[in-house]
Amino acid sequence: MKKIAALSMVLLLLLTSAAFAGKQLTKDERLALDASDIIASNYRYTMFDFIQVEAENGVLFLHGFVTAPYKVKDYIYEIKDELGKELEIVNEVEILPASVSDEQIRAAMWKRLRSSGSLLPYTFQRFPEPVHVLVANGRITLEGKVYSKMDKKLIEMKARSLFGVLSVENNLQYD
């Protein structure tokens, strides 16, 4: 069984590297991808945060939303630690307002997604991409990627059914 799992991982790595072998990334694309990976792998980055990274002429631009200001500082520190202290980073990340009702909405949404078998994978980081649930003053914005139109609608329905939610903007993408 362990051999099968190991062979599967090797095959997955080979297929992934073969898929990217044909396309050479620019220096800025590689920088943005590396910084995105650092943020996504940070234990503080949750489904309630959403950061997009762009690079232009060697300068990183961070856009998006987080639930606490210390998170952005932590991400920037980690990026500079791994990619270079001299790296210039423009922080355009907004801090979501702190409120008890928004925290209750986040907790209820997390619970709803975790208790739904078909939607459970979207609560994990990087599977395929986590669904991001941004809550500000009772308004929910959904970001990320899902497998199907049905999943997109199901997640939106779960968000709309929560107590205290005033509106839902569904920006989820699917292939």
N, C-alpha and C positions, 0 to 999 in steps of 0.2 A: 504494500500500500504506500509506504514511504517512497519507494522507487518511482511509482506512478506519479505521485505528487511532485517529486523532484524533476522528473522528465517533463511534466506539464509546465512547470515554471521555466525550464530551459527553453522549451518550445515557444512559450509566450514571449520570452526575452528575445529569441531569434526572430520571431515574426514582427515584434515591435521594432527592433533595430533594422530589419529589412524594409519595413514600411517607411522609415525615416531616412534610409540610406540614399534614396533618390533625391531628397530635398536637403540642401545645405541651408542652415539658418544663418541669418545675418548676425552680426555682433549684438545689435540691439534686440533682436528677437530672442537670442540665446540668453541675454541678460534679463529680459522680462520673464522668460520662462523659468529661469533659475530662481529669481526673486519670488515668483508665484508659487513655486514648489516649496520654498522656505516658509512662506506664510501659511500655505495649506497644511504643511506638516507640523506647524506649531500647535501644541496642545491647547492653547487658549483660543484658537480659531474655531468657532462653532458655526452651526447652521444659522445662527442669529447675527452673524457678521457677513459682510460681503465686500471683498476688496478686489479691484481690477488693477493690473499692473501694466504700464506701458513704458517703453524706453525710447528715447530720442537723443541721438548724438551722445550716447553714454550716460545720459541722465535718466534716472528712474522717476516715474510719476505714479503715485498711489492714489486711487480714486475709490470711493465707496463709503461704507458705513460700518461702524463697530459699536458694541454696547458699552464700552468703557475706554477712557483715554489711555490707560496704561497699556492696553493691547497694542496700539499703534507704536508706541515707544519701544515696546518689546520687539515687534516685527522689524522696525528700522534697525535696532541694535543687532538683531540676529542676521539681517541681510548684510549689514556692514561687516559684521564679524566673519561671515562666510565668503562674501564677494569682494571685500576690500574696504578699509576704513575711509579711504579718500573718495569713495563713491558718493556722488551728489544725488540726494533723494528729495523730491518735492512732494510734500505730504498734503494731499487734498482730501483726506479722509474725514468724514463728518462723524461726530459722536452722537449716537441716538439719545434722545432725552430719557432720563431715568425716571420711571414711575412704577408704583406698585401694580397698577392695572396693566401696564405693558408687560411687566414680568409675569403676571398671571396668564396673560394671553400667550406669551412665549411657552410657558410651562404646559399649558393646555394643548397648544399646537404640537409640541414635542410628544406629548402623551398620545395624542390622536394618531400621529404618524407612526409611532412605535407600536401601537396596538393594532394597526392595520397591516396584515401580512404582506399584501402586495406593495405597500408604500414603505415598509420598514427599511429597505436598502437605501432609500434616499436620506435617511437620517445619519448614515455613515459618511465620514469624509471620503471624498474621491470615489464614490460608487454610484453611477459613473462620474458624477460630479454631485456634490451635495446640493440639496435644495436649500436655498437660503430664504429664511423667513425674517424679514425686516419689519419691526413693529415700532411705530412712532405715534404716540397720542391716539392709540386705538385704531390706527390705519396700518394695514398689512400690505407689504409689497413682496411678491414672490419672485425670486431670481434663481437661475440655474438651468439645468438640463434634465429632462426626463425621457423615458423610453417611448412614450406614446401620448397621443392626444387624450386618451382615457385617463392616464395618470395625471396629466395636467389638470383636467376637469375635477378629478377626485380630490386632489390636493386643494384646489380652489374651494370646493364644496366644504371640505373640512374647516378651512380657514373662515369661510363665511358663517359657519354654524356656531362659532365660538362666542360666548358671552362677552360683551364689551367691544366687539369689533364694529367699527363704523364703516369701513370700506376695505375692499381688497383689490389690489392691482396685480394682475397675473402676467408676469413677464417670462414665465417658464417657456423654454424652447424644447422642441422634440424633433427627431429626424424622421 
